[in-house]
Structures are given as C-alpha cells and as structure tokens.
Amino acid sequence: MASIRELHQQLVSKERSALELTQETLQRIDATEPQLRSFLHRTSDTAIEQAKAVDAKIAAGEAIGMLEGIPIAIKDNMCTRGVPTTCASKILENYIPPYSGTVVEKLRDAGTISVGKTNLDEFAMGSSTENSAYQVTANPWDTDRVPGGSSGGSAAAVAAGQCVVATGSDTGGSIRQPASLCGVVGLKPTYGLVSRYGLVAYASSLDQIGPFARSVEDAAIFLEAMAGYDPKDSTSLKVEVPSYAEALKSETIANLNGDKLRIGVIQETFGEGLDAEVDDSVKAALKVYEDLGAEVEFVSCPTFRYGLPTYYVIAPSEASANLARYDGVKYGQRVEESDNLIDMYAKTRALGFGAEVKRRIAIGTYALSSGYYDAYYLKAQKVRTLICQDFKSAFAKYDVLVSPTSPTTAFKAGEKTDDPLSMYLSDLMTIPVNLAGLPSLSLPCGFDAKGLPIGLQIIGNVLQETKLLQVAYRYEQATEWHTKTPAL
C-alpha cells in the first residue's frame, strides 16, 4: 500500500489522478465493507467532487499540498456539517450537525478527501466496537475477531486499505488499542495539542483526537495537519506545531544524555495478565532498540497499576455530566409516548442509550453523589496527581517509556461482552497515559501464532511528539512489521 508521500508524488507527476485514487478507494470499500462493516456513513458523491477539484488544480499547474487528494475517514463522533454524526448511538440517529469540528475543517482545508464516517463504540465507550448501536466492525486480520475500540472502524479501515489515514479519538486507549489489534500506527497526542471543538464529549479532561496510519511518517504528516491552537477550545495549547515529518529525516534525536537514547520499560506492564507472545514480541522490539545503540532498562512506575480504577471513577463521572444534555428536548431523539416531562426524559434515555453507556452514567452519577464524592471522585483525582508525578520522575531519567499496547491480541467477537471487567482490562496499559495527558503511540512489533498483530506502546513527555515519532521511526525502519497487510 502506497504512503502519503508516494501518492502525493504520483498525483503531482500525473501518474495517477485524484479521481482515480478516490475511485479505487471507494471500490476497495465496496469490496470489503460487507465483511468489515467499518463505516456508518459513506460520502462517495462528495468525495468524487472533491477529487475532481484537486485534479482541476493540478491541471491548471497549481501546487498541491501533501494531503491534497488523499482519501481519509472520520470517526463518527466528530461533527461534520451536512453529514450524520451519530456517535454510534440511537439517541443521535438522525442528527446532522450544522457545523464541522476544527479538526474536520483543518483536514478539509488541507485538501483531504473524506470517504465516510467510521463505526465506534457508542459515545466512544468501549474497547471492541461491539457497543455500537448499528453494527459490529470486524478485524481485517480475522473477521471473527474484534478490531479493538472505541475507534475500531477507523483502525480497521486503515488496516484494510479502505482509506489511507483516518481520525480517531482516545480517552483511555481508543486510538492505541485498536491500532495494536489491527496492526497499524495510532497516535494519541499531548492533551490540548489537537482541538476538541466539534468532538462529541465523553470525558472532557481525557479526550484527545489523533491519527491512524499505516506508517509512522504518514501519522506524522496527518498529525501536523490536525494540530495547533484553537480559540474555540479552552484547553487548546498555544504552541508552535513543528514539521513532524521533516524531523523524521534527522540523523539525531535531542536526547537527555547526549548521543545515547535512554528507554525506560515500565515494569508494572509485564507479568500477570500479559500474553506470553505479546511479552516475547515487545522484548524482541527492545532488543532491536539495543542493537540500534539505545540504552534500555526497566523502570518502576508504582502508581501505574492504579490507572484503571482511577479512570473508571473519573471518566464515567465526566460522562454522566456530559451526557446529561441528551434528554430529548435540546439534544437527542425524543420518545413522544410519554405521560409527563420526567417520563419523557426517562423513556428517551432508556431507549436512546445502550447498556454500556447506561452503566458508565450510573457509575459516574454514583461517584459524584453527595455522600460519595470525597470517597471516590476526589480520591481518584488525588491518585491521578500521583500518576502524573510518577511519569514526571521517569522522564527526568528517560527519553521515552515503552510497554505493550494491549495485554492480548484481538479476541473473538462476543467473547467479553458479558464480562465488563475483562473488557475494561483491555486498556490497562494505555489509560495512565491519558490520566497524565501525555503523547503516546502504538506501532506494529510482531504477530502471534494465529497471525494477529501485536503493538508496542511508546510514551513521550508532554509536547514531545517529535521525539516520540523519531524513536518510533527508528524501530520501523529497522523492521518490516508495518509492511504486512491482511489478506482480505
């Protein structure tokens, strides 16, 4: 599969037209969508028109940007003007936003061609994309298995060649975990680097938009187009966005210890619950880094193990507040057969929300209730601070931290749906990073005996996306895992 840079060169040299590229992509979706079910909404007609506009620009001798004419997909929890945005929920079944989110606008201005909106766990709550109210997305490597979640539709679409790159959102691992399970690159940026304006909120202090791609360079190019200050988002950071892709070409990385890259391996992510094959693949990846001259050693982050319970107090608490607006009056589908206002609220939410969303709203409402606020929510915020301090201590000594992305490879659809706790453990390795607001990515580092992808998680310090991408790129260039594609 061609990279963004290769496709750009083909378009500029007129070896291929944007229309041809778009039509090939749409044909690929037609051929694979019955098996995968990655998309909730297709925007084929608009995509064709956009492609023709790019071709007209090239024919007129005008220069085009790196992303112009490149087919992309958008996760269906990002507002897209004139195109349905359902968050995979029945309560937003007919919602068509009157505006587009900042990231969607930026990508449109960059000339990308959106081929559709991808499936997800309802309101981004889940780790398998089985919580969608509409369909269950399949993993391209084994269609009996899940692609991960909540951004499973985007991960599957990129892995299967249904688009070149795609957007995702990550609250507790929703980009990195499906990237690991689908064998692609997925990056969660520093909290505030990418605007959340137009992203339907799940947990506002944790949500972050990021890219899915088939290579580190493609992820770097795509991130650059998304990132930047936005006055419409009060948590947006006023920082200069560097050229991430150009930085990959640099022979040197700005390390803490001169020439030698120092990698800390998070000790708490190994041991009980980790698949032996995942353990082996991640340790083999560490050996590659040692062969490249890096200094690799285990480091303890004692509070890492408290990430999961902390998250499942804070995230549902924020969700219960954010989702209170869906009452059938201002937001959401209304149930008309009601006796009074309270009855209408209750029926609207009972029928509009799925089981997992209701579960998290209930957990959050309980944690925020007057008798339990101090015991649960306040305590969780204190533990969150301790997790941040652990990361700060580790980054005083190491350039990056690494761990497995997911404790297992892709599991079978239906295997964990009746066991919420087992499902929650899927994000064990990724959640602490969100609590600390750090940048992190997953990239392919092997396969298990069943031929299912395994991901390596690399974590950077705040706003060190450049170093994070450079470190990932070094590994990618020394291996061939990213070149493997599913036989779909």
Secondary structure, 3 states (H helix, E strand, C coil): CCCHHHHHHHHHCCCCCHHHHHHHHHHHHHHHHHHHCCEEEECHHHHHHHHHHHHHHHHCCCCCCCCCCCEEEEECCECECCECCCCCCHHHCCCCCCCCCHHHHHHHHCCCEEEEEECCCHHHCCCCCCCCCCCCCCECCECCECCCCCCHHHHHHHHCCCCCEEEEECCCCCCHHHHHHHCCEEEECCCCCECCCCECCCCCCCCCEEEEECCHHHHHHHHHHHECCCCCCCCCCCCCCCCHHHHCCCCCCCECEECECEEEEEHHHCCCCCCHHHHHHHHHHHHHHHHCCCEEEEECCHHHHHHHHHHHHHHHHHHHHHHHHCCCCCCCCCCCCCCCHHHHHHHHHHHHCCHHHHHHHHHHHHHHCCCCCHHHHHHHHHHHHHHHHHHHHHHCCCCEEEEECCCCCCCECCCCCCCHHHHHHHHCCCHHHHHHCCCEEEEEEEECCCCCEEEEEEECCCCCHHHHHHHHHHHHHHCCHHHCCCCC
